Amino acid sequence: MSPAAPGAATPVVLGRKARAHEWVSFDDADEVRTWVFDATFLLSAWTCIFGAGCQGVLTGPAPELVQGCCSYGAHTTDPADEERVERFAARLNPAQWQHHGVRRKSRFQTGPEGDRVTRQVDGACIFLNRPGFARGPGCALHVGALDAGERPLDWKPNVCWQLPLRREDVTEADGRVISTVRQWDRVHWGDGGSDFHWWCTEAAEAFVGKVRVYESLRDELEEISSPAAYAAVASWCRARLQGAEPLPHPAATMARRRGPR
């Protein structure tokens, strides 16, 4: 792969307002594929603030529930995704999982549109430990993975570990696949996304990380693309930081103009 020259900015339209993002693309030497990365997001300070200011994805602010984006069942991407999660769930014990004793044939159910989603218990995902649980609030699968010295992304449903990243593949007429790795926006949830009171990739509160996204989400980026693609975009990001100041993320910029809410 050969990186494009750092510094070229491309305006894109996200939501109702034009928000400038910088993009970088690489032709994959091993596949008939072009990778396109949202460089503005990768160079930003976004970080997950679950339990530290996250307002959740309900219709109003609910930080006290500490549900993050786990209020609704996690959709599976395919049967293998569900089977993998079930295998890891079987390794959890009651000290790791608040709802370990909720007996079901499956921890998943079929949604109204025929999709498979994790079951809900008391208004949130069955795997979500709530405030007051001895291990604290958060994903039981995440807890189990850390206790086992393994990666949480290997235990969780694909949609859970991929957030806030999203990969979109488009096959062109000549057979080339354009794979775009970008931030997951409210609009990507479909009609339900418009009901969210708050979403992290558009909220300044989440852009407070100590390192940039291309570093903090290295494992996730390698999995959602490939180790070679990640190596190329990480090298580009490091080179980009040696030049002009990167384009600031629109969420952080708009918040600074708006002031605190």
Secondary structure, DSSP 8 states (H G I E B T S, - for coil): -----TT--EEEEETTEEEEE-EEEEEETTTTEEEEEEHHHHTS-----TTTT---SSSS--GGG--TT-SS--B-SSHHHHHHHHHHHTT--TTT-TTTT---S-SEEE-TTS-EEE-EETTEETTEE-TTSTT-SEEHHHHHHHHTTS-HHHHS-HHHHHTTEEEEEEE-TTS-EEEEEEE--GGGGGGGGGG-S--GGG-GGG---SS-HHHHTHHHHHHHS-HHHHHHHHHHHHHHHTSS-----HHHHHHHHH---
